[in-house]
Amino acid sequence: MSVLVVGMSHRSAPVKVLEQVSMDDVVRDKTAMALVDQPSLSEAMIVSTCNRVEVYAVTNSFHTGVNEVVEVLHRNSGVDLDTLRDHLYVRYADAAAEHMLTVTSGLDSMVVGEQQIIGQVRTAYQRAGEIGTVGQALHSLTQVALHTGKRVHTETDIDDAGASMVSFAISRALDLMGLKESEQPLVGKRALVLGAGVMASLAATHLGRLGISELVFSNRTKSRAEVLAERSRDLGIASHAVDFDDRDSAIPQVDMVISATGADNFTIEPRHIPRTGMPLMLVDLSMPRDIDDETATIPGVQLVNIERLHEERDTNSNEVQQEARAIVDAELQHYISEQRVRNVVPAVAALRRHAHEIVDVELERLGTRTPTMGDAEREEVEKTVRRVVDKLLHQPTVRVKELAVTSGSVSYETALQELFGLEANRSVDVKAKDLPKANMPKTATNIKETQGEK
């Protein structure tokens, strides 16, 4: 049984596909329950955010487990299998553990170091525990991941190097507008939010915290924009929705436009911007971009592009990321070592039990062959034989645990196979599309496999 990760993120999929696969709480619970009903899956938890959808599962069969997860995602999202496979990635065994630690630490986020993800992983784990889809394997790994994330945020300056993607982009926009976040800077201002997915919702919520006086929502499906407008009104913010085709008519009435649609084409182009010279802040939260760079050449218009901010933040935070990575690597190796020793313990216990059973049989035979031996002598013989067996077993049992931890000159797999006849799990890091489908021979190609490290 090994941990398996099947997921997609901003690095592997466009926003449009992510939005189709993303899950609210109800769908997430339903999907997790469907996953543990699959023959090869015994545990499951799902992390679904605006930037990623990841299934963490425990499986007794790598290829079967992947196919079952993909099939469940297909049924619950309605996204066709080929599209899913094109954008999903797969991590298995040690690579799966490394991935969870990296994600929880904020090192795989669009803006490195953002703090929301650790809470999102914790919430996913707690919910999976409440509905009974998480067991010992995911419990152990998640606890290590949360501990690692806490260490990264506590022991490095990664909090200064990154905030949540939305808050970071809006913070940069406020800087360009000459406004300070600590002073409710958006009181008296209006904003147009394009899109109705998770990112657009987060942006609207953050604008509300900053005192925005009015929000205008626009989305290709207007009913979804109206839902966001209603939620904002419930929070006391004047809000309404407009047709997506009429979005340019709303632009002259606002101070800021935020776009997070995942559209195939630009949502804002120079032709949508009035040439009045009035100040207008554009914030593009999509990858690939929603807003044409040429809009920034219009007098009065400023553009914040999350794609560029991501590159800038990566360049400026290399040292902090290296410190964070060192913590992740150390915690990962400790976790892997503990898991390997834990895997060895049952075999060691079985070997000792078998040895003592042999001793019992042989002592019984000795008793039948030496009926004249006194009780004192018989007790001394028994103690001697058991001491000899324990001493003979001591060195190999200690050594196999050391080999399991270090995987040195003799690999963990070799030690187990030679001493106990067991097999170790392979670590796999691969794109889903490179794996064979359910109806194909189960021989993977182009799989990166390692023994003990990625």
C-alpha positions as CSV (number, residue, x, y, z in Angstrom):
1,M,0.0,0.0,0.0
2,S,1.5,3.4,-1.0
3,V,0.4,7.0,-1.3
4,L,-0.7,8.2,-4.7
5,V,-1.2,11.8,-5.9
6,V,-3.2,12.5,-9.0
7,G,-3.8,16.2,-9.6
8,M,-3.5,19.3,-11.7
9,S,-2.4,22.8,-10.9
10,H,-1.7,26.2,-12.5
11,R,1.5,24.7,-13.7
12,S,-0.1,21.9,-15.7
13,A,-3.6,23.2,-16.7
14,P,-5.3,26.4,-17.8
15,V,-7.6,28.1,-15.5
16,K,-10.6,27.0,-17.6
17,V,-9.9,23.3,-17.0
18,L,-9.1,23.9,-13.3
19,E,-12.4,25.6,-12.8
20,Q,-14.2,22.6,-14.4
21,V,-12.5,20.2,-12.1
22,S,-12.5,22.3,-8.9
23,M,-14.9,21.1,-6.2
24,D,-17.0,22.8,-3.5
25,D,-17.4,21.1,-0.2
26,V,-20.3,18.9,-1.2
27,V,-18.7,17.7,-4.4
28,R,-15.4,17.1,-2.6
29,D,-17.0,14.9,0.0
30,K,-18.9,13.0,-2.6
31,T,-15.8,12.5,-4.7
32,A,-13.7,11.3,-1.7
33,M,-16.4,8.7,-0.8
34,A,-16.5,7.5,-4.4
35,L,-12.7,7.1,-4.4
36,V,-12.5,4.9,-1.3
37,D,-15.3,2.7,-2.9
38,Q,-12.8,1.8,-5.7
39,P,-11.3,-1.7,-5.4
40,S,-7.6,-0.5,-5.2
41,L,-8.1,2.6,-3.1
42,S,-8.4,2.5,0.7
43,E,-7.9,6.2,1.7
44,A,-8.6,9.5,0.0
45,M,-8.4,13.2,0.7
46,I,-8.9,16.0,-1.8
47,V,-7.3,19.5,-1.9
48,S,-9.3,21.8,-4.2
49,T,-8.2,25.5,-4.5
50,C,-8.3,28.1,-7.1
51,N,-4.8,26.9,-8.3
52,R,-4.9,23.2,-7.8
53,V,-7.1,20.1,-7.5
54,E,-5.2,17.1,-6.1
55,V,-6.4,13.7,-5.0
56,Y,-4.2,12.1,-2.3
57,A,-5.0,8.4,-2.0
58,V,-3.6,5.1,-0.7
59,T,-3.6,2.3,-3.3
60,N,-2.5,-1.3,-3.5
61,S,-1.8,-1.0,-7.2
62,F,-0.2,1.9,-8.9
63,H,-1.6,1.6,-12.5
64,T,-5.1,0.6,-11.3
65,G,-5.1,3.3,-8.7
66,V,-4.3,6.0,-11.2
67,N,-7.0,4.8,-13.6
68,E,-9.6,4.7,-10.8
69,V,-8.8,8.2,-9.7
70,V,-9.0,9.6,-13.2
71,E,-12.3,7.8,-13.9
72,V,-13.8,9.2,-10.7
73,L,-12.6,12.7,-11.6
74,H,-14.1,12.3,-15.1
75,R,-17.5,11.2,-13.7
76,N,-17.7,13.9,-11.2
77,S,-16.4,16.8,-13.3
78,G,-17.7,15.9,-16.7
79,V,-14.3,16.7,-18.2
80,D,-13.4,14.1,-20.9
81,L,-10.7,11.6,-20.1
82,D,-8.3,12.8,-22.7
83,T,-8.4,16.4,-21.4
84,L,-7.8,15.1,-17.9
85,R,-4.9,13.0,-18.9
86,D,-3.3,15.9,-20.8
87,H,-3.3,18.0,-17.7
88,L,-3.0,15.6,-14.7
89,Y,0.3,14.7,-13.1
90,V,1.0,11.6,-11.0
91,R,3.2,11.2,-7.9
92,Y,3.7,7.9,-6.2
93,A,5.4,6.6,-3.0
94,D,8.3,8.9,-2.0
95,A,7.5,11.3,-4.9
96,A,4.0,11.6,-3.5
97,A,5.3,12.4,0.0
98,E,7.7,15.0,-1.4
99,H,4.9,16.6,-3.4
100,M,2.6,17.0,-0.4
101,L,5.4,18.5,1.7
102,T,6.3,20.9,-1.1
103,V,2.7,22.0,-1.7
104,T,1.9,22.5,2.0
105,S,5.1,24.6,2.4
106,G,3.9,27.0,-0.3
107,L,6.8,26.1,-2.6
108,D,4.6,25.0,-5.5
109,S,2.2,27.9,-5.3
110,M,1.8,30.5,-8.1
111,V,3.2,33.1,-5.6
112,V,5.9,31.2,-3.7
113,G,5.3,31.2,0.1
114,E,1.6,32.0,0.0
115,Q,0.0,31.1,3.4
116,Q,-3.4,30.0,2.3
117,I,-2.4,26.6,1.1
118,I,-1.3,25.2,4.6
119,G,-4.8,26.0,5.9
120,Q,-6.4,24.5,2.8
121,V,-4.4,21.2,3.3
122,R,-5.4,21.2,6.9
123,T,-9.1,21.7,6.1
124,A,-9.0,19.0,3.4
125,Y,-7.5,16.5,5.9
126,Q,-9.9,17.4,8.7
127,R,-12.9,17.0,6.3
128,A,-11.6,13.7,5.1
129,G,-11.3,12.6,8.7
130,E,-14.9,13.6,9.4
131,I,-16.3,11.6,6.6
132,G,-14.0,8.6,7.3
133,T,-11.9,8.5,4.1
134,V,-8.5,9.1,5.6
135,G,-6.6,6.4,7.5
136,Q,-3.2,5.9,9.1
137,A,-1.1,6.4,6.0
138,L,-2.6,9.7,5.0
139,H,-2.8,10.8,8.6
140,S,1.0,10.2,9.1
141,L,1.9,12.0,5.8
142,T,-0.4,14.9,6.4
143,Q,0.8,15.5,9.9
144,V,4.4,15.6,8.6
145,A,3.4,18.0,5.8
146,L,1.6,20.4,8.1
147,H,4.6,20.3,10.5
148,T,6.9,21.0,7.6
149,G,4.8,23.9,6.4
150,K,4.7,25.4,9.9
151,R,8.5,25.1,10.1
152,V,9.0,26.7,6.7
153,H,6.8,29.7,7.7
154,T,8.3,30.0,11.2
155,E,12.0,29.4,10.4
156,T,12.4,31.3,7.1
157,D,11.4,34.7,5.7
158,I,9.1,33.1,3.2
159,D,6.1,35.0,4.6
160,D,7.8,38.2,3.6
161,A,8.7,36.7,0.2
162,G,5.1,35.7,-0.7
163,A,1.5,36.2,0.2
164,S,-1.6,34.7,-1.4
165,M,-1.7,35.2,-5.1
166,V,-4.8,37.5,-5.0
167,S,-3.7,39.6,-2.1
168,F,-0.2,39.9,-3.5
169,A,-1.4,41.2,-6.9
170,I,-3.9,43.6,-5.3
171,S,-1.2,44.8,-2.9
172,R,1.0,45.6,-5.9
173,A,-1.9,47.4,-7.6
174,L,-2.4,49.6,-4.5
175,D,1.3,50.5,-4.4
176,L,1.0,51.7,-8.0
177,M,-2.1,53.7,-7.1
178,G,-0.3,55.3,-4.2
179,L,-2.6,53.7,-1.6
180,K,-1.8,52.0,1.7
181,E,-3.6,48.8,2.7
182,S,-3.7,49.8,6.4
183,E,-6.0,52.7,5.7
184,Q,-9.1,51.0,4.0
185,P,-7.7,52.4,0.7
186,L,-10.7,51.4,-1.5
187,V,-13.4,53.3,0.3
188,G,-15.3,55.3,-2.2
189,K,-13.9,53.3,-5.2
190,R,-15.6,50.8,-7.5
191,A,-14.2,47.7,-9.2
192,L,-15.2,45.4,-12.0
193,V,-14.5,41.7,-11.5
194,L,-14.5,39.5,-14.6
195,G,-15.0,35.8,-14.0
196,A,-17.0,33.9,-11.4
197,G,-14.7,31.1,-10.3
198,V,-12.7,30.7,-7.1
199,M,-10.1,33.3,-8.0
200,A,-12.7,35.9,-8.8
201,S,-14.5,35.2,-5.6
202,L,-11.3,35.5,-3.6
203,A,-10.5,38.8,-5.3
204,A,-14.0,40.2,-4.5
205,T,-13.6,39.1,-0.8
206,H,-10.2,40.8,-0.6
207,L,-11.5,44.0,-2.1
208,G,-14.3,44.0,0.4
209,R,-11.7,43.8,3.2
210,L,-10.0,46.8,1.8
211,G,-13.2,48.9,1.9
212,I,-14.4,48.8,-1.7
213,S,-17.7,50.7,-2.0
214,E,-19.1,49.0,-5.1
215,L,-18.5,45.8,-7.1
216,V,-19.6,45.0,-10.6
217,F,-19.4,41.3,-11.7
218,S,-19.4,40.0,-15.2
219,N,-19.1,36.4,-16.5
220,R,-19.9,34.6,-19.7
221,T,-22.6,32.8,-17.6
222,K,-24.3,35.8,-16.1
223,S,-26.1,33.7,-13.4
224,R,-22.8,32.8,-11.8
225,A,-21.8,36.5,-11.7
226,E,-25.2,37.3,-10.1
227,V,-24.4,34.7,-7.4
228,L,-21.2,36.6,-6.5
229,A,-23.0,39.9,-6.6
230,E,-25.6,38.5,-4.1
231,R,-22.9,37.2,-1.8
232,S,-21.2,40.7,-1.8
233,R,-24.5,42.4,-1.1
234,D,-24.9,40.1,1.9
235,L,-21.6,41.5,3.2
236,G,-22.9,45.0,2.8
237,I,-21.2,45.9,-0.5
238,A,-23.2,47.5,-3.2
239,S,-23.0,45.0,-6.1
240,H,-24.6,44.0,-9.4
241,A,-23.9,41.9,-12.5
242,V,-23.7,42.9,-16.1
243,D,-23.6,40.8,-19.3
244,F,-20.1,39.8,-20.4
245,D,-20.6,41.4,-23.8
246,D,-21.4,44.7,-22.0
247,R,-18.3,44.6,-19.8
248,D,-16.7,47.5,-21.7
249,S,-19.6,49.7,-20.8
250,A,-18.8,49.2,-17.1
251,I,-15.1,50.1,-17.4
252,P,-15.5,53.9,-17.5
253,Q,-17.5,53.7,-14.2
254,V,-14.8,51.9,-12.2
255,D,-11.4,52.5,-10.7
256,M,-10.1,49.0,-11.0
257,V,-10.7,45.9,-13.2
258,I,-9.7,42.4,-12.0
259,S,-9.9,39.6,-14.6
260,A,-9.7,35.9,-13.6
261,T,-11.6,34.0,-16.3
262,G,-9.2,31.6,-17.9
263,A,-10.6,32.6,-21.3
264,D,-9.0,31.5,-24.5
265,N,-8.8,35.1,-25.7
266,F,-8.1,38.4,-24.0
267,T,-11.0,39.7,-21.9
268,I,-9.6,43.2,-21.9
269,E,-8.0,44.8,-25.0
270,P,-7.1,48.4,-25.9
271,R,-10.4,48.8,-27.7
272,H,-12.3,48.2,-24.5
273,I,-10.5,51.1,-22.7
274,P,-11.9,54.7,-23.0
275,R,-9.3,57.2,-24.0
276,T,-10.2,59.8,-21.4
277,G,-6.9,59.7,-19.5
278,M,-8.7,58.9,-16.3
279,P,-6.7,56.6,-13.9
280,L,-7.6,52.9,-14.4
281,M,-5.9,49.9,-12.6
282,L,-6.0,46.6,-14.4
283,V,-5.2,43.4,-12.4
284,D,-4.7,40.2,-14.4
285,L,-5.0,37.1,-12.2
286,S,-5.0,34.5,-15.0
287,M,-2.3,32.3,-16.5
288,P,-2.3,32.5,-19.4
289,R,-3.1,36.2,-19.4
290,D,-6.6,37.6,-19.7
291,I,-5.5,41.3,-20.3
292,D,-3.6,42.4,-23.3
293,D,-0.2,44.1,-22.4
294,E,-1.0,46.8,-24.9
295,T,-3.6,48.2,-22.6
296,A,-0.8,49.5,-20.4
297,T,0.3,51.9,-23.2
298,I,-2.9,53.9,-22.9
299,P,-2.5,57.1,-20.8
300,G,-3.8,56.7,-17.2
301,V,-3.9,52.9,-17.4
302,Q,-1.7,50.7,-15.2
303,L,-1.4,46.9,-15.4
304,V,-0.5,44.3,-12.8
305,N,0.2,40.9,-14.3
306,I,0.4,37.9,-12.0
307,E,2.5,36.0,-14.5
308,R,5.2,38.7,-14.3
309,L,4.9,39.1,-10.6
310,H,5.4,35.3,-10.3
311,E,8.6,35.5,-12.2
312,E,9.7,38.6,-10.3
313,R,9.0,36.9,-6.9
314,D,10.9,33.8,-8.0
315,T,13.9,35.9,-8.9
316,N,13.9,37.8,-5.7
317,S,13.4,34.9,-3.3
318,N,15.9,32.3,-4.3
319,E,17.7,32.3,-1.0
320,V,14.6,32.0,1.0
321,Q,13.3,29.2,-1.2
322,Q,16.6,27.3,-0.7
323,E,16.2,27.6,3.0
324,A,12.6,26.4,2.8
325,R,13.7,23.5,0.5
326,A,16.3,22.4,2.9
327,I,13.6,22.1,5.6
328,V,11.4,20.1,3.2
329,D,14.2,17.8,2.3
330,A,15.1,17.1,5.9
331,E,11.6,16.4,6.9
332,L,11.0,14.3,3.8
333,Q,14.1,12.1,4.5
334,H,13.0,11.7,8.2
335,Y,9.5,10.7,7.1
336,I,10.8,8.2,4.4
337,S,13.2,6.7,7.0
338,E,10.4,6.2,9.5
339,Q,8.1,4.7,6.9
340,R,10.8,2.3,5.7
341,V,11.6,1.2,9.3
342,R,7.9,0.8,9.9
343,N,7.7,-1.4,6.8
344,V,10.6,-3.5,8.0
345,V,9.2,-4.0,11.6
346,P,6.5,-6.6,10.7
347,A,9.0,-8.7,8.8
348,V,11.5,-8.5,11.6
349,A,8.8,-9.4,14.1
350,A,7.7,-12.3,11.9
351,L,11.3,-13.6,11.6
352,R,11.8,-13.5,15.4
353,R,8.5,-15.2,16.0
354,H,9.4,-17.9,13.5
355,A,12.8,-18.4,15.2
356,H,11.2,-18.8,18.6
357,E,8.7,-21.3,17.2
358,I,11.6,-23.3,15.9
359,V,13.2,-23.1,19.3
360,D,10.0,-24.3,21.0
361,V,9.8,-27.3,18.6
362,E,13.4,-28.3,19.1
363,L,13.2,-28.0,22.9
364,E,10.2,-30.2,22.8
365,R,12.1,-32.8,20.8
366,L,15.0,-32.5,23.2
367,G,12.6,-33.2,26.1
368,T,11.4,-36.4,24.5
369,R,14.9,-37.6,23.8
370,T,16.4,-36.8,27.2
371,P,13.8,-38.0,29.7
372,T,16.3,-38.2,32.5
373,M,17.4,-34.5,32.2
374,G,16.5,-32.6,35.4
375,D,14.3,-29.5,35.5
376,A,17.3,-27.2,36.4
377,E,19.4,-28.5,33.5
378,R,16.5,-28.3,31.1
379,E,15.8,-24.7,32.1
380,E,19.5,-23.8,31.6
381,V,19.5,-25.4,28.2
382,E,16.4,-23.5,27.2
383,K,17.9,-20.1,28.3
384,T,21.1,-20.8,26.5
385,V,19.4,-21.7,23.2
386,R,17.1,-18.7,23.3
387,R,20.1,-16.4,24.0
388,V,22.0,-17.9,21.1
389,V,19.0,-17.3,18.7
390,D,18.5,-13.7,20.0
391,K,22.2,-12.9,19.5
392,L,22.2,-14.4,16.0
393,L,19.1,-12.4,15.0
394,H,20.3,-9.1,16.6
395,Q,22.8,-8.1,14.0
396,P,20.7,-8.7,10.9
397,T,17.6,-7.1,12.4
398,V,19.6,-4.0,13.4
399,R,21.4,-3.9,10.1
400,V,18.2,-4.2,8.0
401,K,16.7,-1.2,9.8
402,E,19.9,0.8,9.1
403,L,19.8,-0.3,5.4
404,A,16.1,0.7,5.2
405,V,17.0,4.2,6.5
406,T,20.2,4.9,4.6
407,S,19.7,2.9,1.4
408,G,23.5,2.8,1.2
409,S,25.7,0.3,-0.5
410,V,22.9,-2.3,-0.2
411,S,19.6,-0.9,-1.2
412,Y,16.5,-1.0,0.9
413,E,14.8,-3.2,-1.7
414,T,17.8,-5.6,-1.8
415,A,18.0,-5.9,1.9
416,L,14.4,-6.7,2.3
417,Q,14.4,-9.1,-0.6
418,E,17.5,-10.9,0.5
419,L,16.7,-11.1,4.2
420,F,12.9,-11.3,4.2
421,G,11.8,-11.8,0.7
422,L,9.8,-8.5,0.5
423,E,9.5,-5.9,-2.2
424,A,9.9,-2.1,-1.8
425,N,7.6,0.5,-3.4
426,R,8.8,2.5,-6.4
427,S,8.8,6.2,-6.4
428,V,7.1,7.6,-9.5
429,D,6.8,11.1,-10.9
430,V,5.1,11.3,-14.3
431,K,2.4,13.0,-16.3
432,A,-0.9,11.1,-16.5
433,K,-0.9,11.1,-20.3
434,D,2.4,9.1,-20.3
435,L,0.7,6.2,-18.4
436,P,-1.1,3.3,-20.0
437,K,-4.9,3.5,-20.0
438,A,-7.0,0.9,-18.3
439,N,-7.4,-1.2,-21.5
440,M,-3.7,-1.2,-22.3
441,P,-1.0,-3.5,-21.1
442,K,0.2,-2.3,-17.7
443,T,3.7,-1.4,-18.7
444,A,4.4,2.3,-18.2
445,T,6.7,4.2,-20.5
446,N,8.6,7.3,-19.9
447,I,8.2,6.9,-16.1
448,K,10.8,8.5,-13.8
449,E,11.4,5.8,-11.2
450,T,13.8,6.0,-8.3
451,Q,14.6,4.0,-5.2
452,G,14.4,6.2,-2.2
453,E,14.8,9.7,-3.7
454,K,13.4,11.7,-6.6
